[in-house]
Amino acid sequence: MRKVVIHRPGAYERLRLEEHPEPTPGAGEVRIRVAAIGVNYADCVVRMGLYGSAKKYVGWPITPGFEVSGVVDAIGEGVDPALVGAKAVGVTRFGGYATSVVVPVAQVFTIPAPLSLVQAAGLPTIFLTAHFALFELAHPRRGATILVHSAAGGVGSSLVQLGKIAGCRVVGVVGSSHKVAAAEALGADAVIDKSRENLWRAAERHAPRGYDVICDANGVATLGQSFAHLAPTGKLVIYGFHTMLPRRGGKPKWLRLALAYLRTPRFNPLDLTSLNRSVMGFN
């Protein structure tokens, strides 16, 4: 089989397409003949050598990729034989950039008929991230007002849709005018185009009392003001720091990264208590 391998951190030239032996599923596992993979910004962070879980669980060399779709072509002991031949999506702990992937059966889901293999491959990472942010951490009540940064991006677009399903009022933020229509089509009640107006003045206009939930993966660029614009009992959910990293996913600029780290807000427990606000994060 073929897979993409990164032997040491760096820019795009570190990606290598290599031939490797076909994997064999063990007990409780299935093998998926891959038709499509999801590509996420986190894969770029893995390549840069800045993804902590990649270092902890795999190290170098590493094959990136968190999600694949395809056809189950082999199973291990204890797996229902009916899965063989099924169209399925698998959630991986890295390793998805390959033509064959072995995945625990608990992380494999058959694909409903309306979805294509390509569509299915792009769903798990972004929607599981958004679902965890909203429903495991933030728990917004019906009618709550949510601010979603990068509302036309992968996780952001998922947050907009799930927020509306939960009965919330969703204000999306986008970085360029051509993304406004996309965020509106996803259901955002209002969209702030920060390339045309001041982000925080617009945010105050849409929610004068503040936001019940703000979902922020920007990092130092917006975290301080995101916290400042929470309503009483509001929650800031942090799931990334992409503005601290190379804009086009190339090689990290370490001095810039260090300076951004030093500028990252520190949240004082006394302030959290006196202001009745919460800050939570996950990856």
C-alpha positions in Angstrom: 0.0 0.0 0.0 1.0 3.7 -0.3 1.0 6.3 2.5 2.3 9.7 3.1 5.1 9.8 5.7 6.8 12.7 7.5 10.2 11.8 8.9 11.0 15.2 10.5 9.1 18.4 11.0 9.1 21.2 8.4 7.3 22.6 5.5 5.4 20.9 2.6 8.6 19.3 1.2 8.7 17.0 4.2 5.7 15.0 2.8 6.9 11.7 1.3 4.7 9.2 -0.6 6.1 5.7 0.3 5.3 2.0 -0.3 4.6 0.0 2.8 3.2 -3.5 3.6 -0.5 -3.9 3.7 -1.8 -3.7 7.3 -3.6 -6.6 8.9 -6.5 -6.0 11.3 -6.2 -7.4 14.7 -9.0 -8.3 17.2 -11.7 -5.7 17.2 -10.4 -3.9 14.2 -11.3 -3.5 10.5 -9.4 -2.5 7.5 -10.7 0.1 5.2 -9.7 0.4 1.5 -9.5 4.1 1.4 -11.4 6.1 -1.2 -11.1 9.6 0.3 -9.4 11.3 3.3 -10.2 14.4 5.2 -7.6 17.1 5.2 -7.6 19.4 8.2 -5.4 22.3 9.5 -4.4 20.0 12.3 -2.5 17.9 9.7 -0.4 20.9 9.0 0.3 21.4 12.7 1.5 17.7 12.8 3.8 18.3 9.9 5.3 21.4 11.6 6.1 19.3 14.7 3.8 21.4 16.9 1.0 18.9 17.6 1.5 17.6 21.1 -0.6 14.4 20.8 1.4 13.4 17.7 4.6 13.6 19.7 3.1 11.8 22.6 1.4 8.9 20.8 3.4 8.4 17.6 6.6 10.4 17.3 8.7 10.4 14.1 8.1 9.2 11.4 4.4 9.9 11.3 1.6 9.6 8.8 -1.0 12.4 9.3 -4.7 12.1 8.9 -7.7 11.8 11.3 -10.5 10.5 9.0 -11.0 8.3 6.0 -13.8 6.8 4.0 -13.9 3.7 1.8 -14.9 0.1 1.8 -14.3 -2.4 4.6 -12.2 -5.2 3.0 -11.0 -7.2 6.0 -11.9 -7.7 9.6 -10.2 -9.0 12.8 -11.5 -11.4 15.4 -14.7 -10.5 17.1 -16.0 -8.1 14.3 -19.3 -8.7 12.6 -18.7 -10.3 9.2 -21.5 -8.2 7.8 -19.2 -5.2 7.8 -17.1 -6.6 5.0 -18.0 -4.7 1.8 -19.7 -1.9 3.7 -19.1 1.7 2.8 -17.8 3.2 6.0 -16.0 6.2 7.5 -13.2 5.7 10.1 -11.8 8.0 12.7 -8.1 7.5 13.2 -5.4 8.5 15.7 -3.2 9.8 12.8 -2.4 7.5 9.9 -5.2 8.4 7.6 -3.1 9.5 4.6 -2.9 6.0 3.2 -4.5 3.7 0.7 -5.4 1.2 3.5 -6.1 1.9 7.1 -6.7 -0.3 10.1 -9.2 1.2 12.6 -10.8 -0.1 15.8 -14.4 -1.1 15.0 -15.7 1.3 17.6 -14.4 4.1 15.5 -16.0 3.0 12.2 -19.4 4.0 11.1 -21.4 2.9 8.0 -22.2 5.7 5.6 -25.9 6.7 5.1 -27.1 6.4 1.5 -27.4 10.2 0.8 -23.7 10.8 1.6 -21.0 10.1 -0.9 -17.6 8.7 0.2 -16.0 12.1 -0.4 -18.6 13.9 1.7 -18.4 11.4 4.5 -14.6 11.7 4.7 -14.9 15.4 5.5 -17.4 15.1 8.4 -15.9 13.4 11.5 -13.1 15.7 12.6 -14.8 19.0 12.3 -18.2 17.9 13.5 -16.9 15.9 16.5 -14.8 18.9 17.4 -17.8 21.3 17.2 -20.1 18.9 19.0 -17.7 18.5 21.9 -17.2 22.3 22.1 -20.9 23.0 22.3 -22.5 20.1 24.0 -19.8 18.7 26.2 -18.2 22.0 27.3 -20.4 25.0 26.7 -23.9 23.5 27.1 -25.7 26.5 25.6 -29.4 26.9 26.5 -32.0 27.5 23.8 -32.0 31.1 22.9 -28.3 31.7 23.9 -26.2 34.0 21.7 -23.0 32.4 20.3 -20.1 34.1 18.6 -18.2 31.8 16.2 -14.9 32.9 14.8 -13.9 31.5 11.4 -17.6 30.8 10.7 -17.0 29.6 7.1 -14.1 27.3 8.0 -14.3 23.6 8.9 -15.0 23.6 12.6 -16.6 27.1 12.4 -19.2 26.0 9.8 -20.0 23.0 11.9 -20.5 25.2 15.0 -22.9 27.4 13.1 -25.0 24.5 12.0 -25.0 22.8 15.4 -25.7 26.0 17.2 -28.8 26.6 15.1 -30.0 23.0 15.7 -29.7 23.7 19.4 -31.9 26.7 19.1 -29.3 29.4 19.6 -28.7 32.8 18.0 -25.4 32.5 16.1 -23.2 35.4 15.0 -20.4 34.3 12.7 -17.1 36.0 12.0 -15.4 35.7 8.6 -12.1 37.2 7.3 -13.1 38.2 3.8 -16.2 39.3 1.9 -16.6 36.2 -0.3 -17.2 34.1 2.8 -20.2 36.0 4.1 -22.7 34.2 1.8 -21.3 30.8 2.9 -21.8 31.6 6.6 -25.3 32.9 5.9 -26.2 29.8 3.9 -25.2 27.7 6.9 -27.7 29.5 9.0 -25.8 32.3 10.8 -28.2 34.9 12.1 -25.6 37.6 11.5 -22.2 37.6 9.9 -19.3 40.0 10.7 -16.9 40.6 7.9 -13.8 41.8 9.7 -12.1 42.8 6.5 -14.7 45.5 6.1 -15.6 46.6 9.6 -14.1 46.5 13.1 -14.8 43.1 14.6 -15.5 44.1 18.1 -17.6 47.1 17.4 -19.8 44.9 15.2 -19.8 42.2 17.9 -21.1 44.7 20.4 -23.8 45.9 18.0 -25.1 42.3 17.5 -25.0 41.4 21.3 -24.8 44.5 23.5 -24.9 42.5 26.7 -22.2 40.1 25.5 -22.1 36.5 24.3 -23.2 33.4 26.2 -20.6 31.3 24.3 -17.6 32.3 22.2 -15.8 29.7 20.2 -12.2 30.8 19.3 -9.4 28.9 17.6 -7.5 32.0 16.6 -5.1 32.3 19.6 -3.5 35.6 20.6 -5.1 37.6 17.9 -8.6 37.5 19.5 -8.5 35.7 22.8 -8.3 38.7 25.0 -11.2 40.5 23.4 -13.2 37.3 23.1 -13.0 37.0 26.9 -13.9 40.7 27.3 -17.1 40.2 25.2 -18.6 37.4 27.3 -21.9 38.0 29.0 -22.2 37.2 32.7 -21.9 33.4 33.1 -20.5 33.3 29.5 -18.1 30.7 28.3 -15.0 31.0 26.1 -14.2 27.7 24.4 -10.7 27.6 22.9 -9.7 24.8 20.5 -6.8 26.1 18.6 -4.2 28.9 18.0 -4.0 29.2 14.2 -3.1 32.9 14.0 0.1 32.1 15.8 1.2 29.7 13.1 2.3 30.2 9.4 -0.6 31.6 7.4 -0.1 29.2 4.5 1.0 26.3 6.6 4.7 26.5 5.8 7.7 26.3 8.1 7.1 27.8 11.6 8.8 31.1 12.3 10.1 30.4 15.8 10.7 33.9 16.9 7.3 35.0 15.9 5.8 32.0 17.6 7.7 32.8 20.8 6.5 36.4 20.8 2.9 35.4 20.2 3.2 33.0 23.1 4.4 35.8 25.4 1.4 37.9 24.3 -1.1 35.1 24.9 -3.7 36.2 27.6 -3.4 34.7 31.1 -6.7 34.3 32.8 -6.7 35.1 36.5 -9.0 32.9 38.6 -10.0 35.9 40.7 -11.2 37.6 37.5 -13.1 34.5 36.4 -14.9 34.4 39.7 -15.7 38.1 40.0 -16.8 38.4 36.4 -18.7 35.1 36.4 -17.0 33.9 33.2 -15.5 30.6 32.3 -12.6 29.7 30.0 -12.1 26.1 28.8 -10.0 24.5 26.1 -9.5 21.1 24.4 -7.8 19.6 21.4 
